[in-house]
Amino acid sequence: MTWKGWTVLIFAVWLIIAAFIPGVVGSSSANLTNFLISGIVFIAAGLPMLKNANKTAAWIILISGVWLLISAFIRELLVQKLEQ
């Protein structure tokens, strides 16, 4: 397994563990930071993997990274909209 594969595996495990840590999920800023860092790493690992033979896995990782970046801001947008 390459360093990109290990990186994705470590961050995937982190996302699962982070869901059970009260300070990470409960705090808005910690949640935002968690998703932003994970999303950036998934995108950074997914893009180079597109050149390898397993393009399906690379696309899944890349789309997951983009979703993590977008989802980091959805909660904030919803809270602002409900407060108006």
Phi, psi and omega in degrees: 000138181279173179296330179293319178296317178296321180297315179296318180298315180297316180288330175294317177296321178299318180298323178291314180294320183298333179295338182258001179264114186303320182292331182281313184280324184286329183272130182296316182289324177292321178297316178298313180297317179302310182292321180295312181295314180297318179297317179297318179294318179298318179293315181297326178278328183287322182299310179294334181289344179295337180282340181280178184290328184270077183287333180297313179297321180296317179295320179297316179296317181296315179294322177298320178296317178296318179297319178298320178295317180292315184293340178296334183257349183296315181299316180297319180294320179294318179296317179296321181291322179289332180285342182280000000 
